[in-house]
Amino acid sequence: VALDEPHRNSAFKRLEAAKLLTVNRDASGALVSLDAHPHIREYFAKQLREKNPDAWRAAHRRLYEHLCASTQEGDQPTLEALQPLYQAVAHGCQAGLQEETFRQVYYGRITRGGEYYSFRKLGAFGSDLGAVACFFRQPWKTLGEQLSDEVQGGLLAQTAFYLRALGRLAES
């Protein structure tokens, strides 16, 4: 919408007063960033996902690629250092890259293959369960059809293990 700066700033102030928008400015008063309320973000995300699924997947792919490229977790990462990779899993699955996301990010970098670093060294059962949930179309029942049979079998076994470890026996 073509607004001059005074009208735009007035709109920002009204939305900020209603707690629907956070406006961040630098010391000189120049606009740095805007952040919408989570309900507003969710509304527009739903609109985009339904009306333009290609753009939805492309946006998630960009976030996935950025998080994978910018995360330097090191040899002995902390759970905090792995958080961007857990986010990358969610974005990779939303982008339709489930097989790649599983092999390269979740299995390759988070659990470190047969080492199972994230839960053996860090005890990150909840974080790992959150990551594997991204691969399901219906929680604990239906995995994404893009996943190979080998990956599906591994994910089902890991999911049951995490659910049991967290005391969620009925779900496992």
C-alpha positions in Angstrom: 0.0 0.0 0.0 1.4 3.3 -1.0 1.5 5.4 2.3 3.7 8.4 3.0 5.9 8.1 6.0 3.7 10.0 8.5 0.7 7.8 7.7 2.8 4.6 7.8 4.2 5.6 11.2 0.7 6.4 12.5 -0.5 2.9 11.4 2.6 1.3 13.1 1.8 3.2 16.3 -1.8 2.1 16.3 -0.9 -1.6 15.6 1.8 -1.4 18.3 -0.6 0.1 20.8 -3.0 -2.8 20.1 0.0 -5.2 20.7 -0.3 -6.6 17.1 3.1 -5.4 16.0 6.5 -4.8 17.4 8.4 -2.0 15.8 12.2 -1.9 16.3 14.1 1.3 15.5 17.8 2.2 15.9 19.1 5.0 18.0 18.4 7.5 15.2 14.8 6.4 14.9 15.2 4.6 11.6 13.1 1.5 11.1 15.1 -1.7 11.7 12.4 -4.4 11.7 8.8 -5.2 12.3 7.5 -8.3 14.0 3.8 -9.3 13.9 1.9 -11.0 16.7 2.1 -14.8 16.4 -1.7 -15.0 15.6 -1.2 -12.6 12.7 1.8 -14.5 11.4 -0.1 -17.8 11.6 -3.1 -16.3 9.7 -0.9 -15.1 6.9 1.1 -18.3 6.9 -2.2 -20.3 6.5 -3.3 -18.0 3.6 0.1 -18.4 1.8 0.1 -22.2 2.4 -3.4 -22.6 1.0 -3.3 -20.0 -1.8 0.3 -20.3 -3.0 1.9 -23.6 -1.8 4.9 -23.2 -4.1 5.8 -20.0 -2.4 5.2 -21.6 1.0 7.7 -24.4 0.2 10.2 -22.0 -1.4 10.2 -19.8 1.7 10.7 -22.9 4.0 13.5 -24.1 1.7 15.3 -20.8 2.0 15.1 -20.9 5.8 16.2 -24.6 5.8 19.2 -23.8 3.6 20.1 -20.7 5.6 20.0 -22.6 8.9 22.0 -25.5 7.6 24.7 -23.3 6.1 25.0 -20.9 9.0 25.0 -23.4 11.9 28.5 -24.4 13.0 27.7 -26.8 15.8 31.3 -28.1 16.3 32.5 -31.4 17.5 30.9 -31.4 21.0 27.8 -29.1 20.5 25.5 -28.2 23.4 21.8 -28.5 23.0 21.6 -24.7 22.5 24.1 -25.0 19.6 21.9 -27.6 18.0 18.7 -25.5 18.1 19.1 -24.0 14.7 19.4 -27.5 13.3 16.2 -28.6 15.0 14.5 -25.6 13.4 16.1 -26.6 10.0 14.4 -30.0 10.3 11.0 -28.3 10.7 11.6 -26.0 7.7 13.1 -28.8 5.6 10.0 -30.9 6.1 7.7 -28.0 5.3 9.7 -27.4 2.1 9.0 -31.0 1.0 12.6 -32.1 1.6 11.9 -34.8 4.2 14.4 -37.5 2.9 17.3 -34.9 2.6 16.4 -33.3 5.9 16.4 -36.7 7.7 19.7 -37.9 6.2 21.7 -34.7 6.2 20.4 -32.8 9.2 18.6 -35.0 11.7 20.6 -38.2 11.3 23.8 -36.6 10.0 24.2 -33.6 12.2 21.9 -33.9 15.2 22.1 -37.5 16.1 25.4 -38.0 14.3 24.4 -41.3 12.8 25.1 -44.4 14.9 26.5 -42.2 17.7 23.0 -40.8 18.6 24.8 -37.8 20.1 21.7 -35.7 20.8 20.1 -38.1 23.3 23.1 -40.2 24.5 25.3 -37.2 25.3 22.7 -34.4 25.8 19.6 -36.3 26.9 17.6 -34.4 24.3 14.7 -36.8 24.1 12.1 -34.1 23.9 14.0 -32.1 21.3 14.5 -35.2 19.2 10.8 -36.2 19.5 9.9 -32.7 18.4 12.2 -33.1 15.4 10.9 -36.5 14.3 7.3 -35.2 14.7 8.0 -33.0 11.7 8.3 -36.1 9.5 4.8 -37.2 10.3 1.7 -36.1 8.4 -0.5 -37.4 11.3 1.4 -37.6 14.6 2.7 -41.1 15.3 0.6 -42.7 12.6 1.4 -41.5 9.1 4.8 -40.5 7.8 5.4 -38.4 4.7 5.2 -40.5 1.6 8.4 -39.0 0.3 10.5 -40.9 2.8 12.1 -44.2 1.8 11.0 -47.4 3.5 14.3 -47.6 5.3 13.9 -44.0 6.8 10.3 -44.7 7.7 11.2 -47.8 9.6 14.0 -45.9 11.5 11.7 -43.0 12.3 9.0 -45.2 13.6 11.5 -47.0 15.9 13.1 -43.8 17.1 9.7 -42.2 17.7 8.5 -45.1 19.9 11.9 -45.0 21.7 11.5 -41.3 22.5 7.9 -41.6 23.5 8.7 -44.4 25.9 11.7 -42.5 27.3 9.5 -39.6 28.0 6.9 -41.8 29.8 4.3 -41.5 27.0 3.7 -45.2 26.9 0.2 -45.2 25.4 1.4 -43.2 22.4 4.5 -45.3 21.8 
